[in-house]
Amino acid sequence: MPSKNASERQSVLLSLFVEEIGNNAVRHGFNKGTESLEIRLVHQDGDWTMRIRDNCTPFDPSAWIKEHGDDGQTDNLGIRLIYKTAKSVDYANTLSLNVLTIGM
C-alpha cells in the first residue's frame, strides 16, 4: 500500500479505494475464469494517482453514479465515497479493458 510519503488520510482513502474497487471487480466481474485485475499507484509532487485496470464485464462507475444519484444512499457506498473524496475520477473502456483512474 502507500509508502511513508502518504499522509494518514491518503493512506486510509487509497486503501479503501483498492478494497472497494478490487472487491467489486472480483465479486461482479470475475465469472469466466480468464479475468485479470491490475492496480497501480503513482506518487508525484505529493499527489497520488491510482489506476485500476481489468478485463471484466464493462462497468462505468460514473454512469452508475449519474443514473442512481442520491437514490439508496447505502447502495454501492464505496463507489459513492470514492466520487465524494477523490480529486478526480475518470473511466474508460479501451481495448476491452475497464480503466479507472482516481486522483488524490
C-alpha positions in Angstrom: 0.0 0.0 0.0 1.1 3.7 0.0 4.6 4.4 1.2 5.7 6.6 4.1 5.2 9.6 1.7 1.4 9.3 2.0 -0.4 11.2 4.7 -2.6 9.2 7.1 -5.7 10.4 5.2 -4.3 9.5 1.9 -3.3 6.0 3.1 -6.7 5.3 4.5 -8.5 6.5 1.4 -6.2 4.7 -1.0 -6.6 1.5 1.0 -10.3 1.9 0.9 -10.3 2.6 -2.8 -8.3 -0.5 -3.5 -10.5 -2.6 -1.3 -13.8 -1.3 -2.8 -12.9 -1.3 -6.5 -11.0 -4.6 -6.2 -13.8 -6.3 -4.3 -16.4 -5.1 -6.8 -14.3 -6.3 -9.8 -13.8 -9.8 -8.3 -17.4 -10.1 -7.0 -19.2 -8.9 -10.0 -16.8 -9.3 -12.9 -14.8 -12.5 -12.4 -17.1 -15.1 -13.9 -15.3 -16.5 -17.0 -12.1 -17.7 -15.3 -9.8 -15.6 -17.5 -10.1 -12.2 -15.8 -7.2 -10.1 -14.5 -7.0 -7.1 -12.3 -4.1 -4.6 -12.1 -3.8 -1.8 -9.6 -1.0 0.8 -10.0 -0.2 3.7 -7.6 1.9 6.6 -8.7 3.1 9.3 -6.3 4.2 12.6 -7.7 4.6 16.0 -6.1 2.6 15.0 -3.1 -0.3 13.7 -5.1 -1.4 10.1 -5.7 -2.9 8.6 -8.8 -4.4 5.1 -8.7 -5.2 3.2 -11.9 -7.3 0.1 -11.8 -7.5 -1.9 -14.9 -9.4 -5.2 -15.5 -10.7 -7.2 -18.4 -14.1 -7.9 -16.7 -17.6 -7.0 -17.9 -17.6 -3.3 -18.8 -18.7 -1.2 -15.8 -18.6 2.6 -15.8 -19.0 3.8 -12.2 -19.6 7.4 -13.3 -22.6 6.3 -15.3 -23.8 4.4 -12.3 -23.5 7.5 -10.1 -25.3 9.6 -12.7 -28.1 7.0 -13.1 -28.6 6.5 -9.3 -27.8 9.9 -8.0 -28.8 10.1 -4.3 -31.2 7.1 -4.5 -30.4 4.4 -2.0 -27.6 6.1 -0.1 -26.4 2.7 1.2 -26.2 1.1 -2.3 -22.6 0.9 -3.5 -21.4 3.1 -0.7 -17.8 2.5 -1.7 -18.3 4.0 -5.2 -20.1 7.0 -3.7 -17.3 7.6 -1.2 -14.7 7.5 -4.0 -16.5 10.1 -6.0 -17.0 12.3 -3.0 -13.4 12.2 -1.7 -11.2 11.9 -4.7 -9.9 15.0 -6.6 -10.7 13.3 -9.9 -12.2 10.0 -11.2 -12.1 9.0 -14.9 -13.3 5.9 -16.5 -12.6 4.5 -20.0 -13.2 1.2 -21.7 -10.3 0.7 -24.1 -9.3 -2.5 -25.9 -11.9 -4.4 -23.8 -10.3 -3.2 -20.6 -12.0 -1.2 -17.9 -9.6 1.6 -16.8 -10.5 3.6 -13.7 -8.1 6.4 -12.8 -8.5 8.1 -9.4 -6.6 11.2 -8.5 -5.9 12.3 -4.9 
